[in-house]
Amino acid sequence: MKRFLLASLALVMIAGSAFAAPITIDFWHAMTGKNGDTVQAICDKFNASQSDYKVVPVYKGSYSDTMNAGIAAFRAKSAPAIIQVYEVGTATMMAAKGAVKPVYQLMKETKQKFDPKIYIPTITSYYSTSKGEMLSLPFNSSTSVMYYNKDAFRKAGLDPEKPPVTWPEFFEVAKKLKASGMEGGFSTNWISWIQLENFSAWHNQPFGTRSNGFDGLDTELVFNTPLVQRHLETIYQLSLDKTFIYGGRENKANPLFSSGQVGMHFESIGGYANFKNTCKFDFGVARLPYYPDVAGAPQNSIIGGASLWVFNGKSKDEYKGVASFFSFLSTPEIQAFWHQNTGYLPITTAAYELTKSQGFYEKNPGPEVAIKQLLNKAPTKNSMGIRFGNFNIIREIEDQTWEDILAGKISVKAGLDRMVREGNAKLRDFERLNK
Amino acid sequence: MVQQYEFKAKWLPYLLVLPQMVIVFVFFFWPSLQGLWQSFFLQDPFGGQVIFVGLENYVRLFTDPAYSYGESFAVSVAFAVCVAGLSMILALFLATQTNKKIRFASFYKTMMIWPYAVATMVAGVLWLFMFNPNVGVVAWFLKNRFGIEWQHLLNSGQAFLLVTLAASWKQISYNFVFFLAGLQSVPVDFIEAAAIDGAGPMRRFWKIIFPLLSPTTFYLLVMNLVYGFFETFPIIHQVTAGGPGKSTSILVYKVWRDGVINLDLGGSSAQSVILMIMVIGLTVVQFRFIERRVHY
């Protein structure tokens, strides 16, 4: 066996030297577990499909680890060709003049066939200029949805096929679930992404000025409106009798839902596969609720996740390889494969149609709810996405203040004002630096 | 008579310490100087835009309420003092108990040292599991037996208590070893003489053993404060992530968050310079008093 391995190794080496070695393209990403395996599988497929380029995926840790590794590598002039950056890092990457090569430019320079219209607009708009030029290739995209426990609905005498559609209905259902003997009615992850950013987009309300930052760095947060105040006020009031249970920042509230302590929960569609594994009950996925008295609601929800950025200063051949890899990633087959294996959304309409025709949604209705929610209406300037510098700090300020609100240290109104005030200061810092 | 060796070649000693100095320079001085340098600038993470701002990063730390540096400083001091106090008192109690002539004394001693082998990060996870408000064993017990609602995600007092307990638990073993060694070096004659003179156990402890332990105690106090200030990062990161609000965001945690996660390099560098000054201060104190230990 050993001898055979050595022999084959020698053979490979001879073969390698006999033919021109393929150009290596480094691809740094932050996907673990099943998602990481799927990234590897897609790269293998690409490498097998042609012999000019070899994409090498490297796992670099969490999203922030990966971004920091990319920053450090760029400063040391050894950046990879492709790096996966989470959505909150978008403005930072955009502002990094000279560090990145926008995807639309890359495609033009390498003369790669590229039709921006094949992509789902709500997904690509997040990573495009306001003129519609694609800056980075959307990779893993998700959006927030409502999960509900069908068994708990039955127990509380509610129709499990009729999840609440509006927020007033939602709160009534939450109270009924609690009254039916559950620990609490509902919980939510990602207070900023789901209950502020998506909430604003879904109601076609501005989260910030200047098209949520798409039109300029002089954007300002404006979400301290009576509507948002009413929404958070209601949740706060419901937290007092534990109809709402706080489960922590980011996605830390998930165990509340999967252990059956609450009957309804807000989480990314990216968590669908996870809930399928952990929930020992029948659950459903529904659209985000809305306030019916708001004109234009529901609009469309916005995405989260990450996109692929291309670093500047690579050779022409490398860019050709990156461009053909990106085209490969955008084919319906690969997108459908990615979508069905990871639960992230497909980035092209063709991949969605393909998945539908394969009958995937009959067994997995959840992801389709998310796609339909994204496609609900053509995105407006309030629902294209969010483009803020220092976005991570802004979200952190929101998280911290939300905890202070729930702990009763600050009123909802004062809390919202503080989020906006301190967040705006961070936006000004970013503007000053990137003028 | 102390033997003195002298090198013939004058350059040889320098050559011999050179590798060490290179390491110290590359891994300690160079980054420190860079940190100092960066603290005077605002810059984007990729280094494309750099603006010299003088002391603005420092001024903002102390004047901008959004930074809440003062709050973070106060929490850090309270945390370090509580951890040092709690872990030292418990360790001293345990050390005096195991130092008695009891059965299985060496077994107890071994057991007592074990937690020190647990990585700080893992210690954090263990405590988090027990106190998880939704699925934790202790949280469940507190709720159902004592009617105490455990919710450290929102209750800042509970969050502080939890990180203090987790950090102290880990440190007890370390203190225990030192206290035990200290206790064993207290001459038995003194204690016997005191006993013959009619001093009770409490009196013997406070009048003889405790004063003789003072060098150990002092050394441990410094070490524990250093631990509380600078080495508890994994516990905060794991258990509370600085929350709820900013109530457990100690200095070392804040410097990491602002720099690594939030990419505020200038502000984070300014914070690290302040931390550096604190470490230097503590080191000076430590050396001063460890020197004095010889003369007690």
Chai-1 contact restraints between the chains, C-beta under 6 A:
chainA,res_idxA,chainB,res_idxB,connection_type,confidence,min_distance_angstrom,max_distance_angstrom,comment,restraint_id
A,S64,B,I261,contact,1.0,0.0,6.0,A-B,restraint_1
A,I71,B,P45,contact,1.0,0.0,6.0,A-B,restraint_2
A,F74,B,F46,contact,1.0,0.0,6.0,A-B,restraint_3
A,R75,B,G47,contact,1.0,0.0,6.0,A-B,restraint_4
A,A96,B,F46,contact,1.0,0.0,6.0,A-B,restraint_5
A,A96,B,G48,contact,1.0,0.0,6.0,A-B,restraint_6
A,K97,B,G48,contact,1.0,0.0,6.0,A-B,restraint_7
A,G98,B,G48,contact,1.0,0.0,6.0,A-B,restraint_8
A,A99,B,F46,contact,1.0,0.0,6.0,A-B,restraint_9
A,Y246,B,L153,contact,1.0,0.0,6.0,A-B,restraint_10
A,Y246,B,L154,contact,1.0,0.0,6.0,A-B,restraint_11
A,G248,B,L153,contact,1.0,0.0,6.0,A-B,restraint_12
A,P255,B,N134,contact,1.0,0.0,6.0,A-B,restraint_13
A,P255,B,V135,contact,1.0,0.0,6.0,A-B,restraint_14
A,L256,B,N134,contact,1.0,0.0,6.0,A-B,restraint_15
A,N392,B,I261,contact,1.0,0.0,6.0,A-B,restraint_16
A,N392,B,N262,contact,1.0,0.0,6.0,A-B,restraint_17
A,I393,B,N262,contact,1.0,0.0,6.0,A-B,restraint_18
A,Q400,B,G245,contact,1.0,0.0,6.0,A-B,restraint_19
A,Q400,B,K246,contact,1.0,0.0,6.0,A-B,restraint_20
A,E403,B,G243,contact,1.0,0.0,6.0,A-B,restraint_21
A,E403,B,P244,contact,1.0,0.0,6.0,A-B,restraint_22
A,E403,B,G245,contact,1.0,0.0,6.0,A-B,restraint_23
A,D404,B,G245,contact,1.0,0.0,6.0,A-B,restraint_24
A,L406,B,L154,contact,1.0,0.0,6.0,A-B,restraint_25
A,A407,B,L154,contact,1.0,0.0,6.0,A-B,restraint_26
A,E422,B,A66,contact,1.0,0.0,6.0,A-B,restraint_27
A,A425,B,A66,contact,1.0,0.0,6.0,A-B,restraint_28
A,L433,B,L42,contact,1.0,0.0,6.0,A-B,restraint_29
A,L433,B,D44,contact,1.0,0.0,6.0,A-B,restraint_30
A,L433,B,Q49,contact,1.0,0.0,6.0,A-B,restraint_31
